[in-house]
Amino acid sequence: MGLYFLYPYVRTKVRNDLNGGKDMKGYTVESGYMGYVNGEYMLFASEMDYEDYMEK
């Protein structure tokens, strides 16, 4: 069960490394994905939405 909760973090960490070290971090919540933006967390519909937002 612990690996299930660790997986989103590991996936985000790997993508962060591949994106040139952008400060991308977050976690899954019941209503979507909380992504770290400009020093605070914002709610996104999914992790993919967060990644798209950070790429811009």
All heavy atoms as a GROMACS GRO file, in nm:
protein
  463
    1MET      N    1   0.083  -0.119   0.000
    1MET     CA    2   0.000   0.000   0.000
    1MET      C    3   0.087   0.125   0.000
    1MET      O    4   0.053   0.223  -0.062
    1MET     CB    5  -0.091  -0.004   0.123
    1MET     CG    6  -0.197   0.100   0.121
    1MET     SD    7  -0.341   0.032   0.042
    1MET     CE    8  -0.459   0.153   0.080
    2GLY      N    9   0.200   0.123   0.067
    2GLY     CA   10   0.287   0.240   0.074
    2GLY      C   11   0.342   0.280  -0.062
    2GLY      O   12   0.360   0.397  -0.089
    3LEU      N   13   0.368   0.184  -0.149
    3LEU     CA   14   0.421   0.216  -0.281
    3LEU      C   15   0.319   0.292  -0.364
    3LEU      O   16   0.355   0.374  -0.448
    3LEU     CB   17   0.464   0.089  -0.354
    3LEU     CG   18   0.586   0.019  -0.296
    3LEU    CD1   19   0.613  -0.110  -0.372
    3LEU    CD2   20   0.707   0.109  -0.301
    4TYR      N   21   0.192   0.265  -0.344
    4TYR     CA   22   0.087   0.336  -0.417
    4TYR      C   23   0.097   0.486  -0.392
    4TYR      O   24   0.083   0.566  -0.481
    4TYR     CB   25  -0.050   0.284  -0.376
    4TYR     CG   26  -0.163   0.363  -0.438
    4TYR    CD1   27  -0.200   0.341  -0.570
    4TYR    CD2   28  -0.230   0.460  -0.365
    4TYR    CE1   29  -0.303   0.413  -0.627
    4TYR    CE2   30  -0.332   0.533  -0.422
    4TYR     CZ   31  -0.369   0.510  -0.552
    4TYR     OH   32  -0.470   0.582  -0.607
    5PHE      N   33   0.122   0.524  -0.267
    5PHE     CA   34   0.129   0.665  -0.234
    5PHE      C   35   0.264   0.725  -0.272
    5PHE      O   36   0.274   0.843  -0.296
    5PHE     CB   37   0.104   0.686  -0.084
    5PHE     CG   38  -0.037   0.652  -0.046
    5PHE    CD1   39  -0.064   0.539   0.027
    5PHE    CD2   40  -0.142   0.733  -0.085
    5PHE    CE1   41  -0.194   0.508   0.061
    5PHE    CE2   42  -0.272   0.703  -0.052
    5PHE     CZ   43  -0.299   0.589   0.022
    6LEU      N   44   0.366   0.645  -0.282
    6LEU     CA   45   0.498   0.693  -0.319
    6LEU      C   46   0.509   0.714  -0.470
    6LEU      O   47   0.578   0.804  -0.515
    6LEU     CB   48   0.605   0.592  -0.274
    6LEU     CG   49   0.749   0.626  -0.304
    6LEU    CD1   50   0.788   0.755  -0.234
    6LEU    CD2   51   0.841   0.513  -0.262
    7TYR      N   52   0.437   0.636  -0.548
    7TYR     CA   53   0.450   0.640  -0.693
    7TYR      C   54   0.431   0.780  -0.753
    7TYR      O   55   0.515   0.821  -0.834
    7TYR     CB   56   0.354   0.540  -0.758
    7TYR     CG   57   0.357   0.544  -0.908
    7TYR    CD1   58   0.466   0.494  -0.977
    7TYR    CD2   59   0.254   0.600  -0.980
    7TYR    CE1   60   0.472   0.499  -1.115
    7TYR    CE2   61   0.258   0.605  -1.118
    7TYR     CZ   62   0.367   0.554  -1.185
    7TYR     OH   63   0.372   0.560  -1.320
    8PRO      N   64   0.326   0.855  -0.719
    8PRO     CA   65   0.312   0.989  -0.780
    8PRO      C   66   0.432   1.079  -0.751
    8PRO      O   67   0.475   1.154  -0.837
    8PRO     CB   68   0.185   1.045  -0.718
    8PRO     CG   69   0.107   0.926  -0.680
    8PRO     CD   70   0.210   0.823  -0.638
    9TYR      N   71   0.489   1.070  -0.631
    9TYR     CA   72   0.606   1.151  -0.598
    9TYR      C   73   0.724   1.112  -0.685
    9TYR      O   74   0.792   1.198  -0.739
    9TYR     CB   75   0.643   1.136  -0.450
    9TYR     CG   76   0.777   1.196  -0.420
    9TYR    CD1   77   0.792   1.334  -0.410
    9TYR    CD2   78   0.891   1.117  -0.408
    9TYR    CE1   79   0.915   1.391  -0.387
    9TYR    CE2   80   1.014   1.173  -0.384
    9TYR     CZ   81   1.027   1.310  -0.374
    9TYR     OH   82   1.148   1.366  -0.351
   10VAL      N   83   0.748   0.983  -0.698
   10VAL     CA   84   0.863   0.936  -0.778
   10VAL      C   85   0.845   0.978  -0.923
   10VAL      O   86   0.937   1.028  -0.986
   10VAL     CB   87   0.878   0.783  -0.767
   10VAL    CG1   88   0.982   0.732  -0.866
   10VAL    CG2   89   0.915   0.744  -0.625
   11ARG      N   90   0.724   0.962  -0.977
   11ARG     CA   91   0.698   1.001  -1.115
   11ARG      C   92   0.723   1.150  -1.134
   11ARG      O   93   0.785   1.192  -1.230
   11ARG     CB   94   0.554   0.964  -1.151
   11ARG     CG   95   0.522   0.990  -1.296
   11ARG     CD   96   0.386   0.941  -1.333
   11ARG     NE   97   0.286   1.005  -1.252
   11ARG     CZ   98   0.165   0.956  -1.227
   11ARG    NH1   99   0.132   0.840  -1.276
   11ARG    NH2  100   0.080   1.021  -1.153
   12THR      N  101   0.675   1.233  -1.041
   12THR     CA  102   0.696   1.377  -1.050
   12THR      C  103   0.844   1.411  -1.037
   12THR      O  104   0.895   1.496  -1.108
   12THR     CB  105   0.616   1.451  -0.939
   12THR    OG1  106   0.478   1.419  -0.956
   12THR    CG2  107   0.635   1.600  -0.948
   13LYS      N  108   0.916   1.343  -0.950
   13LYS     CA  109   1.059   1.368  -0.932
   13LYS      C  110   1.135   1.337  -1.060
   13LYS      O  111   1.221   1.415  -1.102
   13LYS     CB  112   1.112   1.282  -0.817
   13LYS     CG  113   1.264   1.282  -0.804
   13LYS     CD  114   1.309   1.371  -0.693
   13LYS     CE  115   1.457   1.360  -0.667
   13LYS     NZ  116   1.537   1.440  -0.757
   14VAL      N  117   1.103   1.226  -1.123
   14VAL     CA  118   1.172   1.189  -1.248
   14VAL      C  119   1.142   1.292  -1.356
   14VAL      O  120   1.231   1.338  -1.426
   14VAL     CB  121   1.129   1.048  -1.294
   14VAL    CG1  122   1.177   1.020  -1.436
   14VAL    CG2  123   1.184   0.944  -1.198
   15ARG      N  124   1.017   1.335  -1.369
   15ARG     CA  125   0.983   1.436  -1.469
   15ARG      C  126   1.050   1.568  -1.438
   15ARG      O  127   1.091   1.640  -1.527
   15ARG     CB  128   0.832   1.452  -1.477
   15ARG     CG  129   0.767   1.334  -1.544
   15ARG     CD  130   0.621   1.356  -1.566
   15ARG     NE  131   0.565   1.239  -1.629
   15ARG     CZ  132   0.443   1.197  -1.608
   15ARG    NH1  133   0.362   1.262  -1.527
   15ARG    NH2  134   0.398   1.090  -1.668
   16ASN      N  135   1.062   1.601  -1.310
   16ASN     CA  136   1.131   1.723  -1.270
   16ASN      C  137   1.276   1.718  -1.318
   16ASN      O  138   1.327   1.815  -1.374
   16ASN     CB  139   1.125   1.739  -1.118
   16ASN     CG  140   1.194   1.864  -1.071
   16ASN    OD1  141   1.204   1.962  -1.143
   16ASN    ND2  142   1.242   1.862  -0.949
   17ASP      N  143   1.342   1.606  -1.297
   17ASP     CA  144   1.480   1.592  -1.341
   17ASP      C  145   1.492   1.603  -1.493
   17ASP      O  146   1.584   1.663  -1.545
   17ASP     CB  147   1.538   1.457  -1.294
   17ASP     CG  148   1.551   1.450  -1.143
   17ASP    OD1  149   1.545   1.556  -1.077
   17ASP    OD2  150   1.566   1.338  -1.092
   18LEU      N  151   1.395   1.547  -1.564
   18LEU     CA  152   1.398   1.552  -1.710
   18LEU      C  153   1.364   1.692  -1.762
   18LEU      O  154   1.404   1.727  -1.872
   18LEU     CB  155   1.300   1.450  -1.768
   18LEU     CG  156   1.337   1.304  -1.744
   18LEU    CD1  157   1.224   1.214  -1.794
   18LEU    CD2  158   1.467   1.269  -1.814
   19ASN      N  159   1.291   1.770  -1.685
   19ASN     CA  160   1.253   1.905  -1.728
   19ASN      C  161   1.358   2.009  -1.693
   19ASN      O  162   1.328   2.128  -1.689
   19ASN     CB  163   1.119   1.946  -1.664
   19ASN     CG  164   1.002   1.874  -1.724
   19ASN    OD1  165   1.009   1.832  -1.838
   19ASN    ND2  166   0.896   1.859  -1.648
   20GLY      N  167   1.477   1.969  -1.667
   20GLY     CA  168   1.584   2.064  -1.640
   20GLY      C  169   1.583   2.120  -1.500
   20GLY      O  170   1.637   2.226  -1.474
   21GLY      N  171   1.522   2.049  -1.406
   21GLY     CA  172   1.526   2.091  -1.267
   21GLY      C  173   1.424   2.196  -1.227
   21GLY      O  174   1.440   2.261  -1.126
   22LYS      N  175   1.319   2.215  -1.306
   22LYS     CA  176   1.214   2.308  -1.265
   22LYS      C  177   1.159   2.262  -1.131
   22LYS      O  178   1.154   2.144  -1.102
   22LYS     CB  179   1.100   2.311  -1.368
   22LYS     CG  180   1.136   2.378  -1.497
   22LYS     CD  181   1.015   2.383  -1.587
   22LYS     CE  182   1.050   2.442  -1.720
   22LYS     NZ  183   0.937   2.435  -1.813
   23ASP      N  184   1.116   2.358  -1.052
   23ASP     CA  185   1.066   2.326  -0.918
   23ASP      C  186   0.924   2.271  -0.927
   23ASP      O  187   0.827   2.339  -0.898
   23ASP     CB  188   1.070   2.452  -0.830
   23ASP     CG  189   1.040   2.422  -0.685
   23ASP    OD1  190   1.056   2.306  -0.644
   23ASP    OD2  191   1.002   2.514  -0.613
   24MET      N  192   0.913   2.146  -0.972
   24MET     CA  193   0.783   2.081  -0.983
   24MET      C  194   0.771   1.979  -0.871
   24MET      O  195   0.851   1.888  -0.860
   24MET     CB  196   0.769   2.011  -1.118
   24MET     CG  197   0.761   2.104  -1.235
   24MET     SD  198   0.746   2.018  -1.393
   24MET     CE  199   0.593   1.930  -1.370
   25LYS      N  200   0.670   1.999  -0.788
   25LYS     CA  201   0.640   1.900  -0.686
   25LYS      C  202   0.493   1.911  -0.651
   25LYS      O  203   0.430   2.014  -0.675
   25LYS     CB  204   0.727   1.917  -0.563
   25LYS     CG  205   0.712   2.049  -0.491
   25LYS     CD  206   0.806   2.054  -0.373
   25LYS     CE  207   0.799   2.189  -0.304
   25LYS     NZ  208   0.886   2.196  -0.189
   26GLY      N  209   0.438   1.805  -0.599
   26GLY     CA  210   0.298   1.806  -0.565
   26GLY      C  211   0.255   1.670  -0.514
   26GLY      O  212   0.337   1.580  -0.496
   27TYR      N  213   0.126   1.658  -0.493
   27TYR     CA  214   0.072   1.533  -0.441
   27TYR      C  215  -0.074   1.521  -0.483
   27TYR      O  216  -0.143   1.619  -0.510
   27TYR     CB  217   0.086   1.526  -0.289
   27TYR     CG  218   0.025   1.644  -0.215
   27TYR    CD1  219  -0.105   1.638  -0.167
   27TYR    CD2  220   0.098   1.761  -0.194
   27TYR    CE1  221  -0.160   1.745  -0.100
   27TYR    CE2  222   0.044   1.868  -0.128
   27TYR     CZ  223  -0.086   1.859  -0.080
   27TYR     OH  224  -0.142   1.966  -0.014
   28THR      N  225  -0.120   1.396  -0.489
   28THR     CA  226  -0.256   1.367  -0.528
   28THR      C  227  -0.350   1.384  -0.410
   28THR      O  228  -0.317   1.344  -0.298
   28THR     CB  229  -0.266   1.222  -0.581
   28THR    OG1  230  -0.173   1.207  -0.688
   28THR    CG2  231  -0.405   1.190  -0.630
   29VAL      N  232  -0.465   1.446  -0.434
   29VAL     CA  233  -0.570   1.460  -0.334
   29VAL      C  234  -0.699   1.406  -0.394
   29VAL      O  235  -0.706   1.379  -0.513
   29VAL     CB  236  -0.587   1.607  -0.289
   29VAL    CG1  237  -0.464   1.656  -0.214
   29VAL    CG2  238  -0.618   1.698  -0.405
   30GLU      N  239  -0.801   1.394  -0.312
   30GLU     CA  240  -0.928   1.337  -0.357
   30GLU      C  241  -0.989   1.414  -0.474
   30GLU      O  242  -1.048   1.357  -0.565
   30GLU     CB  243  -1.026   1.334  -0.240
   30GLU     CG  244  -1.157   1.267  -0.271
   30GLU     CD  245  -1.245   1.257  -0.150
   30GLU    OE1  246  -1.195   1.228  -0.041
   30GLU    OE2  247  -1.366   1.281  -0.166
   31SER      N  248  -0.973   1.546  -0.474
   31SER     CA  249  -1.036   1.628  -0.576
   31SER      C  250  -0.943   1.665  -0.692
   31SER      O  251  -0.980   1.748  -0.776
   31SER     CB  252  -1.093   1.755  -0.513
   31SER     OG  253  -0.991   1.824  -0.442
   32GLY      N  254  -0.822   1.609  -0.699
   32GLY     CA  255  -0.731   1.639  -0.809
   32GLY      C  256  -0.586   1.626  -0.770
   32GLY      O  257  -0.546   1.528  -0.708
   33TYR      N  258  -0.507   1.726  -0.805
   33TYR     CA  259  -0.363   1.723  -0.780
   33TYR      C  260  -0.319   1.859  -0.728
   33TYR      O  261  -0.349   1.962  -0.789
   33TYR     CB  262  -0.287   1.690  -0.910
   33TYR     CG  263  -0.141   1.665  -0.889
   33TYR    CD1  264  -0.094   1.542  -0.846
   33TYR    CD2  265  -0.048   1.766  -0.912
   33TYR    CE1  266   0.041   1.519  -0.826
   33TYR    CE2  267   0.088   1.744  -0.893
   33TYR     CZ  268   0.130   1.620  -0.850
   33TYR     OH  269   0.264   1.599  -0.830
   34MET      N  270  -0.253   1.860  -0.612
   34MET     CA  271  -0.201   1.984  -0.556
   34MET      C  272  -0.059   2.001  -0.606
   34MET      O  273   0.030   1.924  -0.574
   34MET     CB  274  -0.201   1.977  -0.403
   34MET     CG  275  -0.340   1.972  -0.342
   34MET     SD  276  -0.438   2.119  -0.370
   34MET     CE  277  -0.359   2.235  -0.263
   35GLY      N  278  -0.038   2.103  -0.689
   35GLY     CA  279   0.093   2.131  -0.746
   35GLY      C  280   0.152   2.256  -0.686
   35GLY      O  281   0.081   2.352  -0.655
   36TYR      N  282   0.283   2.257  -0.669
   36TYR     CA  283   0.356   2.367  -0.607
   36TYR      C  284   0.388   2.472  -0.712
   36TYR      O  285   0.459   2.444  -0.809
   36TYR     CB  286   0.482   2.314  -0.542
   36TYR     CG  287   0.549   2.408  -0.447
   36TYR    CD1  288   0.491   2.438  -0.324
   36TYR    CD2  289   0.670   2.468  -0.479
   36TYR    CE1  290   0.552   2.525  -0.235
   36TYR    CE2  291   0.733   2.554  -0.390
   36TYR     CZ  292   0.674   2.581  -0.269
   36TYR     OH  293   0.734   2.668  -0.182
   37VAL      N  294   0.335   2.594  -0.695
   37VAL     CA  295   0.355   2.703  -0.791
   37VAL      C  296   0.385   2.831  -0.714
   37VAL      O  297   0.307   2.873  -0.629
   37VAL     CB  298   0.229   2.724  -0.877
   37VAL    CG1  299   0.250   2.839  -0.974
   37VAL    CG2  300   0.190   2.597  -0.951
   38ASN      N  301   0.500   2.892  -0.743
   38ASN     CA  302   0.536   3.021  -0.683
   38ASN      C  303   0.524   3.024  -0.531
   38ASN      O  304   0.468   3.116  -0.473
   38ASN     CB  305   0.454   3.135  -0.743
   38ASN     CG  306   0.479   3.152  -0.890
   38ASN    OD1  307   0.590   3.129  -0.938
   38ASN    ND2  308   0.378   3.192  -0.964
   39GLY      N  309   0.572   2.921  -0.466
   39GLY     CA  310   0.576   2.918  -0.320
   39GLY      C  311   0.449   2.875  -0.251
   39GLY      O  312   0.440   2.880  -0.128
   40GLU      N  313   0.348   2.833  -0.325
   40GLU     CA  314   0.225   2.783  -0.263
   40GLU      C  315   0.164   2.673  -0.349
   40GLU      O  316   0.200   2.656  -0.465
   40GLU     CB  317   0.124   2.895  -0.241
   40GLU     CG  318   0.081   2.965  -0.367
   40GLU     CD  319  -0.010   3.083  -0.338
   40GLU    OE1  320   0.023   3.163  -0.249
   40GLU    OE2  321  -0.114   3.093  -0.404
   41TYR      N  322   0.075   2.596  -0.290
   41TYR     CA  323   0.011   2.486  -0.361
   41TYR      C  324  -0.117   2.533  -0.428
   41TYR      O  325  -0.194   2.609  -0.370
   41TYR     CB  326  -0.018   2.370  -0.267
   41TYR     CG  327   0.105   2.292  -0.232
   41TYR    CD1  328   0.180   2.321  -0.119
   41TYR    CD2  329   0.150   2.189  -0.315
   41TYR    CE1  330   0.295   2.250  -0.089
   41TYR    CE2  331   0.264   2.117  -0.286
   41TYR     CZ  332   0.336   2.148  -0.172
   41TYR     OH  333   0.449   2.078  -0.143
   42MET      N  334  -0.139   2.488  -0.553
   42MET     CA  335  -0.261   2.517  -0.628
   42MET      C  336  -0.325   2.384  -0.665
   42MET      O  337  -0.255   2.286  -0.692
   42MET     CB  338  -0.229   2.591  -0.758
   42MET     CG  339  -0.182   2.733  -0.741
   42MET     SD  340  -0.136   2.812  -0.897
   42MET     CE  341  -0.276   2.787  -1.000
   43LEU      N  342  -0.458   2.382  -0.669
   43LEU     CA  343  -0.530   2.261  -0.706
   43LEU      C  344  -0.547   2.254  -0.858
   43LEU      O  345  -0.593   2.350  -0.920
   43LEU     CB  346  -0.668   2.257  -0.639
   43LEU     CG  347  -0.753   2.135  -0.671
   43LEU    CD1  348  -0.685   2.007  -0.621
   43LEU    CD2  349  -0.891   2.150  -0.609
   44PHE      N  350  -0.507   2.141  -0.915
   44PHE     CA  351  -0.523   2.115  -1.057
   44PHE      C  352  -0.612   1.992  -1.074
   44PHE      O  353  -0.622   1.910  -0.982
   44PHE     CB  354  -0.388   2.088  -1.124
   44PHE     CG  355  -0.298   2.209  -1.127
   44PHE    CD1  356  -0.213   2.238  -1.021
   44PHE    CD2  357  -0.299   2.295  -1.237
   44PHE    CE1  358  -0.132   2.349  -1.024
   44PHE    CE2  359  -0.218   2.407  -1.240
   44PHE     CZ  360  -0.134   2.434  -1.133
   45ALA      N  361  -0.674   1.977  -1.189
   45ALA     CA  362  -0.761   1.863  -1.214
   45ALA      C  363  -0.681   1.732  -1.215
   45ALA      O  364  -0.731   1.628  -1.172
   45ALA     CB  365  -0.835   1.880  -1.346
   46SER      N  366  -0.556   1.738  -1.262
   46SER     CA  367  -0.473   1.617  -1.269
   46SER      C  368  -0.326   1.658  -1.267
   46SER      O  369  -0.292   1.775  -1.283
   46SER     CB  370  -0.502   1.538  -1.396
   46SER     OG  371  -0.459   1.611  -1.509
   47GLU      N  372  -0.240   1.559  -1.253
   47GLU     CA  373  -0.096   1.586  -1.257
   47GLU      C  374  -0.054   1.635  -1.396
   47GLU      O  375   0.034   1.720  -1.409
   47GLU     CB  376  -0.018   1.459  -1.220
   47GLU     CG  377   0.130   1.481  -1.210
   47GLU     CD  378   0.208   1.359  -1.166
   47GLU    OE1  379   0.147   1.256  -1.135
   47GLU    OE2  380   0.332   1.368  -1.162
   48MET      N  381  -0.120   1.583  -1.499
   48MET     CA  382  -0.089   1.627  -1.635
   48MET      C  383  -0.123   1.775  -1.654
   48MET      O  384  -0.049   1.848  -1.719
   48MET     CB  385  -0.166   1.543  -1.737
   48MET     CG  386  -0.120   1.398  -1.742
   48MET     SD  387   0.052   1.379  -1.792
   48MET     CE  388   0.041   1.430  -1.961
   49ASP      N  389  -0.233   1.821  -1.595
   49ASP     CA  390  -0.268   1.963  -1.602
   49ASP      C  391  -0.161   2.048  -1.534
   49ASP      O  392  -0.126   2.155  -1.582
   49ASP     CB  393  -0.404   1.990  -1.538
   49ASP     CG  394  -0.520   1.942  -1.622
   49ASP    OD1  395  -0.499   1.910  -1.741
   49ASP    OD2  396  -0.632   1.936  -1.569
   50TYR      N  397  -0.113   2.000  -1.422
   50TYR     CA  398  -0.005   2.071  -1.350
   50TYR      C  399   0.120   2.079  -1.436
   50TYR      O  400   0.181   2.186  -1.448
   50TYR     CB  401   0.023   1.999  -1.218
   50TYR     CG  402   0.144   2.048  -1.145
   50TYR    CD1  403   0.154   2.181  -1.104
   50TYR    CD2  404   0.251   1.965  -1.116
   50TYR    CE1  405   0.266   2.227  -1.035
   50TYR    CE2  406   0.361   2.009  -1.048
   50TYR     CZ  407   0.370   2.140  -1.008
   50TYR     OH  408   0.480   2.185  -0.941
   51GLU      N  409   0.157   1.970  -1.499
   51GLU     CA  410   0.276   1.970  -1.584
   51GLU      C  411   0.260   2.065  -1.702
   51GLU      O  412   0.352   2.138  -1.736
   51GLU     CB  413   0.304   1.828  -1.634
   51GLU     CG  414   0.349   1.736  -1.524
   51GLU     CD  415   0.361   1.592  -1.570
   51GLU    OE1  416   0.346   1.566  -1.693
   51GLU    OE2  417   0.382   1.507  -1.485
   52ASP      N  418   0.141   2.064  -1.764
   52ASP     CA  419   0.116   2.156  -1.875
   52ASP      C  420   0.127   2.300  -1.829
   52ASP      O  421   0.183   2.385  -1.899
   52ASP     CB  422  -0.023   2.132  -1.934
   52ASP     CG  423  -0.033   1.999  -2.007
   52ASP    OD1  424   0.073   1.941  -2.042
   52ASP    OD2  425  -0.146   1.953  -2.032
   53TYR      N  426   0.074   2.331  -1.713
   53TYR     CA  427   0.079   2.466  -1.658
   53TYR      C  428   0.224   2.509  -1.634
   53TYR      O  429   0.263   2.621  -1.665
   53TYR     CB  430   0.000   2.470  -1.527
   53TYR     CG  431  -0.002   2.606  -1.461
   53TYR    CD1  432  -0.097   2.701  -1.497
   53TYR    CD2  433   0.090   2.639  -1.362
   53TYR    CE1  434  -0.100   2.825  -1.436
   53TYR    CE2  435   0.089   2.763  -1.301
   53TYR     CZ  436  -0.007   2.856  -1.338
   53TYR     OH  437  -0.009   2.979  -1.279
   54MET      N  438   0.305   2.419  -1.580
   54MET     CA  439   0.444   2.451  -1.547
   54MET      C  440   0.532   2.465  -1.673
   54MET      O  441   0.632   2.533  -1.670
   54MET     CB  442   0.503   2.345  -1.455
   54MET     CG  443   0.443   2.345  -1.317
   54MET     SD  444   0.467   2.500  -1.228
   54MET     CE  445   0.640   2.485  -1.185
   55GLU      N  446   0.493   2.400  -1.782
   55GLU     CA  447   0.572   2.409  -1.906
   55GLU      C  448   0.559   2.545  -1.972
   55GLU      O  449   0.645   2.584  -2.049
   55GLU     CB  450   0.530   2.299  -2.003
   55GLU     CG  451   0.579   2.163  -1.962
   55GLU     CD  452   0.532   2.054  -2.058
   55GLU    OE1  453   0.464   2.086  -2.157
   55GLU    OE2  454   0.562   1.937  -2.031
   56LYS      N  455   0.454   2.618  -1.943
   56LYS     CA  456   0.430   2.748  -2.008
   56LYS      C  457   0.512   2.857  -1.946
   56LYS      O  458   0.567   2.858  -1.848
   56LYS     CB  459   0.283   2.784  -2.000
   56LYS     CG  460   0.199   2.686  -2.079
   56LYS     CD  461   0.054   2.720  -2.067
   56LYS     CE  462  -0.027   2.619  -2.144
   56LYS     NZ  463  -0.167   2.635  -2.132
   0.00000   0.00000   0.00000
